[in-house]
Amino acid sequence: MTPPRLFSSGVMPMTLLAIALAVAMPCRAAAEPAPTSAPAPGPAVDADVAFAAQQADARRSFREHIVPFFKAYCTECHGDKKMKGGLTFSPAIKNPGNAAASKKWKKAIANVRAHDMPPDDADAQPTEEERQKFLEWMGTIKYLSPKDPGPFVIRRLTKVEYGNTLRDLFGVDAKIAEDLPDEVAGEGYLNTLSALQSEQFLGIANEVLRQVMAPKGAPPTVVQQRLFGALPAAGADLRLEAGKAARSLARSAYRRPASDAEVAVLLNVYDLAQKNKLDHQASLGLMLKAVLVSPQFLFITPVKEADPGKTMLPLDDYQLASRLSYLLWATMPDAELAALADAGKLREPAILKAQVKRLLKDPRARALFDGFGAHWLGLGALEDQTFDPAKFPQMTAEMRQAMYDEARLFFESIVRENRSVVGFIDSDYTFLNGTLAALYGMEKSVSGSEMRKVKLTDANRGGILGMPGILATTSFPNRTSPVRRGVWVLEQVLGEHIPSAPPNVPALEKQDNKTVANLTLRQRTELHRTDATCANCHKILDPIGFGLENFDAIGRWRDKDDAGGAIDAAGELPGGKHFSTPKELKGIIAARSADLARNFTQKLLAYALCRQLEGYDEIVVERMMETIAKDGYRMQTLIAEVVTSYPFVNYRIQDPATPKPKPNAK
């Protein structure tokens, strides 16, 4: 097999592996980390003192209350001797502040709250007061975690980030990367390169050079001049000029100043090209190709090397600039961010918050929805979701796109106008075009393909709970699903953890057809709830799902269900809160503003860090909520708090012997 060429005809062949090996060196900054000094008195020290007191209280509560509860009601089935369902709490009880214990605590909280555990046939049952006290005590367990910003997740640029970065760096169309495989939803960020992907990156690098490099003998293009500078004067030291070009190019492509060692590697590539009789411009082109396939370009990494004995480090300004720009824009830092990083000013909280506001005003901030918002709302699956074409012929490609755009424009308006997070639930406007307006019954007042802001007069609509795209993604191909909708509201909107369904529970479709022939979907679901193993969860899920039953599987309003029975949207939520319409359900959920904001903050922070939250992260969120609440849970304050948070601007050196945390999907 002939190795792939770096240039077209007449140019020395050189495999991607050779270049990758040449430039695959540890990424490090040109400057050493600044020495740290003892913390000065102030808010940070006060917070640490408060944290120490909270830890002491949490240890006492754990010892005096939580451990006795587990011994009385849990460890008989989930201890060392018996691990029912493969679950034991013994390691978590011995080391409650360990990150590995977090999942077990969350599972315990969810099952105790839902009355799933202890099971009904258990010999000992806690009283309702004991359950509530247990849940209160478990709320303090996060304070047993040590102060830790978590590791920096080293990851490869996503397909979108890679295309956007090539666009901003070279002026090429971002679609140049469209043939790369999509990231697999739920798998998080990837940090590997397969042989096939390596060849794809090499092919894209070839295409970039074809577009930006002038043919041999022709004057340099504008992009060439920007990347490499003007043509050297006659008699100039070409290698010296190549070194200047290498340093300038690496500063942009690596998103930080290159170290002397990294520049030397690029000059080795230039020298290799010169030995193979390439002219100066072609040699610079080969050096550029080496940059494009280097890990320093393809991966996002921390850039500081830790001093011996140090485990926690602040991100330097360059890494912070990249972390911010890829979060909000899905691309490299622009000139202003780069200048602030060069000046060492970006870590100043006031400046960092000002940059958040500036970036959010830019059209590139659409990336926050495409990357985070669509995943949060579950709209990523809408394009490929199957619908019965006989029942829902309206679900064309145009309709799906309009549904997605409605949610995107609505999300962007909440952020751009700095509205409260409650606006996601309780709003009186949306964005429609003629295609989508038909689902709202507004086709007479809205026509054409252009999306526009529309005032809503029906209070059952407005906000994400009445949005067709979301109602569609939480439905089955041929009918609604109150359970899916209930789970979605509780988990994605309110941040509650729902226990997994018991094994071998039959679906509604498995019910005896003669028995359910004349029943509405609600009656069929309530029949399903007569199974004791299903009842506890369904009494929480179903009321919310039934409260949205006036919307069919693609979000149209209806008064009767598919069987012709009248829709009964009435229900009761914990705390004796009753509702009978989607409007009233929305009002109850909107009133839980603190839960809405906390859930959104947690999900955004996890997305920003590219990992699941655990341990000390929960304490960070608790402190952030104090500031966010004072500003009425406004979105720009929420986002600024995430960006200036302790785990966003710091990181822990990952011990090679420590298992790496599971990345969070983005």
C-alpha positions, 0 to 999 in steps of 0.5 A: 500500500502506498503511504498517503502524500502530504502534498499532491504530485511531485512532493515527498510522501510522508505518512500521518504517523510520521508527523504525529510521532514527530509532534506528539510530545507533552503539551506544556506552556512556555512559562512555568506556573507562578509560585503560589503563596498562602491565601490572604484573608478574605471570602475564599478563606471565610468559605474554607472556614465555613466548609470545615464547620460543615464537614464536622457537622456532616461527620456527626450527622453521618455517624449518629443518624445515617449509619444507624438508618442503613444498618436498620433498613438497608444492610441486611440486603445490601451489606457484605454478606448479602448484596441483593441486585449486586448492590452493597453500601458497605464500602460507601459507609466506610468511606462516605466522602469518596467520589465512588460513593456518590452514585450509591447515595443518589440511588438510596435517596431516590429509592427511599423517597419513592418508598421503593426501599425498603421493599414492602415485604421487608421485616422492618419499615421506617416511619414517614418521619424517619424517611423525611429525616433520612433525606434531610441528613443525606443532604449533608453528606456532600460536605464529607467530600474533600475540596477538589476541582476534579481532573481536567478531561483531556479530549479531542475536539468534537466534529463541530469544534474542529470544523469551526476552528478550521473556519476561524483559523484559515477562513475555510468553510466549517463544512470541510469537516462534515464527513467526519463521524458524529460523536455518539450520544451518551459516550461523552468526549472521545480522546482517541484516534482510530487509524481511519480517523487519522486518515480523515484528519490527514485528508482534511489537512490536505484540503485546507492546504489546497485552499489556502496555499498558492500554487508553486510559483504564484504569489502567496495568498492573503491567508499565507501572508497572515500565517507566515508573514511576507515573503523573505527578502533576497538573502534572508536567513530562511530558517530564521524566518521559518522559526518566526512563522512556526512560533506565530502559527503555533500560537494561533493553532495551539491556542497558546504560545508554543514552547521552544521544544515545540517550535524546534519540532516544527523546524525539524519538519521544515528542515526535512522538507528542505532536504527533500528539495522543497522551496521555502513556501512548500516547506512552510506548508509541510510544517502547517500540515504537521500542526494540523495533525498534531495533538496540540491542535486536535486535543484540548489539554491542560498546559501546565506541568505541576510542581513536585508535590502539587496536586491542585492547580489553577488553569492558566489564562490560555487554557481558560480562554480555550475552555470559555470559547469552546463552551460558548462558541464551540471554537477557538478564542478570538483576538480579544480573548487571546489578548487578555490571555497574553496580558494575564488578565483573564483570570480576574473574575470581573474581566471573566464575567464581562467576557461571558456577556460579550461572547453571549451577544455574538451569533456564535453563541448559538453553539451553547444550544447546539451543544448543551441546550439540545442535549438537555432538552433531548432534541438531538434524537428528533431528526431520526425519531420514527413516527407512524407515517399514517397517523402523523404525515406532518412529521416531514424533514421541514417540520422536524427542523422547525421544531428544533429551530423553535427550541433553539431560538427560544433558548437563545432568547432566554439567554440573550435577554437575560431572563430568569430560568423560570422563563423556560417553563412560564412564558407567553411567546415562542418562535414559529413559521408556517409549517410549525404554526399548523400544530399550534392552530395558528396557520392563518396568522403565521405563514412562510418558511421564516421563523419569527417571534409570536405572542401566545394567547393560550396559556396552556402553551408557552415554555418547553412543556408545551413545545411540539419538538419536546412533546414529540421526542417524549412520545412513542411512534404511534402514541403519547407516553405519559411515563416518558413525559413524566420522567423527562420533566422530573429528571431533565427539568427538575433534576430529580432522580427516578429509580430504574423500572423493575425487571420484567415489567410488561409494556402497556402493549402487552395488556390483554386487548379485550380487557383494555379495549374501551379504556383510555390511555390514562385508564390503561396506565392506571391499571398497569399501576395496580402492580405493587412494584410499579405503583410507587414510581408511577404515582410520581411520574403519571400525574405530570405525564397525564397533565400533558395528555392534551398534547398528542404525540407531535404536540397538537392540542386535543380534547379526546385521546386515540380511543375517543375518550375524553382527556383527563389532565387532572392530577395531584403532586406531592404537597397536595398541589392539584391541577387540571390543565397544562397551564396549572401544571406549568404554574406548579413547576414554575413555582419551583424556581430554585429546583429549576435553577439548580438542575440547569446549573448542575447540567451546565457545569457538568457539560462545561467540565466534560464530566459528571458532577460528584463530591465537592462539585455539589458544594460548589453548586450550593454556593453558586445558587446563593448568588444566582438566587439573589439575581432572580435566577437570571441566565447570564448570572447563572452562566457567569457563575459556572464560568468563574466557579472553582472547578471551572478555573482549577483542576486536579493533577490526575494520579495515573493510578486513580481510575478516570471519571466517566466523561459527561456527554456534550 
